[in-house]
Amino acid sequence: MSTYQLRPWHPEDARELFEAVRDPEIARQMPPFRSEAEARALIAKFAGSDDVVAYVISDESEVVLGGVMAQLNRPMRTAWLSYWLVPDARGLGLASRGTVALANWLFAQGVHRLELGLRLNNPDSRKVADRAGFIQEGIMREELEYDGVRYDTALMSRLVSDPVPPTATLPGLEA
């Protein structure tokens, strides 16, 4: 059985990140890369930022299977979360487990409110958010546009005072 974990991004992950963004579902969430060097630059930006917390979801061989990230708003003690997985890693509960681990860690660091958004036509992303303890607050009508089509999104949140979900966390980012 494989062991999964969260770990920091490394410059040598650039090739795998560049390849992952070729998947249309991931490409919608990440900046387009024209080269592996651009992927490496994003990884360096993660490492050099005080306002971004980003981790790789990997297996025991440290292969990049996905990522979880939080964009912090320190004055408001809030963060916007996102997650993604390569197609072969979907359906294993890794995004939920990584999101819960990151959420718990952020709450331990003093963040009060976490937010995320998901397209209403993406039931798999909704499952991740639900398992990670996020609650829907509303619908943002036609918030996103991909290929000339507008999509409604659900605004989800989790507060530090909300119950901790029963979802097991990925190791690597203990609170």
N, C-alpha and C positions, 0 to 999 in steps of 0.2 A: 504494500500500500504506500502511496506517495505521501510525503509530508510537505505541507505548504506553509508559507511564512510571508511576513512583510519584511522588506529590507530597503535600505536607502538606494537611490539611483546611483549608478556608476557611469563614468564616461564610456566605458566599453559596452554599455547597454544600448548605445545609439543605433547600432545596426538593427537590433530587435525592435526598437521603438519605431524606426523608419519603416520596417516591414509591417509592423502592426497597423500603422496608420493607413495602409493600403486597403484595409477592410472598411467598407462604406460606413458601417455603424460607428467605428472608432473615429474615422475621419471627420464625422460630424461634431465630435467633441474636442478634437485637437487641432492645432494650427497645421496647415498643409506644409509638408516638408518637400523641398525639391532635391534634397540631398541628405546623406547621413550626417554631414557636418551641421546642418540645421537642427537635426534631432539632438546632436551632441550639445549644441548651443542652448537648447531648451533644458536639457539635463543640468548644464552649468548654471542656468538661471534659477532652477529649483534650489540648487546647493547654495547659491549666493543670496537668497531672499530671506528676509525676516518675516515676510507676509505670506509665504507659501510653504505648506508642509506636504511633501509628496513622497510616496513610497511605492515600490514595486511589489506586486503579488507574484511570488515565484515558487518553484518547487525546490526540492532538496539540491538539485544541480544548478540552482540560481537562474534558470531560464525565465525570461520575462513572460508572464502569463497575463498580466494586466497591471492596473495601477489604481491607487486611491489618492486623492488630493484634497486639500482644504486651502481656500483663499481666505486669509484672515482679515477681519476688520477689527484691529486691536482696540481702538477707542470705544467701539460699541460692544466688544467682547462677543462678536459673532463670527461665523465662518460659513462659506459656501462650499459644499462638498460635491465631489464628482468621483465617478468610478467607471472603469471599463475593463473588459476582458477580451483576449483573443478568442476566436470562435471555438477552438478545441477545449478551452477552459470553462466555457459557459455551462450552466446547469449543475455545477458542483458545489454551489453555495459559497464560492470564494469571494465574490464581490460583497455579499452580505457580511461575511465574517471579517473581511478587511475593513469595511465601513464601520462596523461596530467597534473594532479595535481602535480605529482612528478617532471615532467619536468619544470613546471612553478616555483616550489619552488627552484629547482636546479639553474635555471637561475637567480633567485633573490639572490642566494647565491654566484654568480660570475662565475658559470660554463658557458663555452662558447659553447661547442659542446657535444651533446649526440649521442650515437650510440646504435644500437641493431642489432641482426641478427635473421633471421627466415628461417626455411626450406622452400624451394620453394613449397613443397607439403603440406604446412600447410596454406590454404587460410584463415582460421579464424584468425591466428596470423597476417597475412598480413592486414586483415581488421582493427585489433587493431592498428597496426603501422600507417596505412593510416589515420585513424580517429584521431590519436594522433599527426598528423602533420609531421611524418617522411617521408623522401624522399629517394628513392632507389638510391644508388651510384654505386652499382656493384653486381656481382655474385661471390661468393667464391666457386669455384668448388670443390666438394667432401670434403667439410670442416668437416662435422660431420660423425661419424660412430656409428650406433646403430645396434646391433645384426648382425654384419657382413655386413651391407649394408651401402654404402657411400651416403651422401646426399649433394646436392648443397644448399647453403644458400644465401639469399639476405642480403647485408650490407645496412642498413638504417641509416640515420642521421637526426638530427634536430639541427639547430644553433639558438643561442639566437636572431639573426636578422631575422629568418624566421617568417612568419605570425603565430600568435597564432591561432590554429584550433578552429572552432566553437563548439567543443565537450565540454559539461558541465563537470566540475570537481567534483570528490568526495570531500566532506568536510573532514577536519581533518588535512590538511597540507597547510594552507593558506600562500601565499608568503608574 
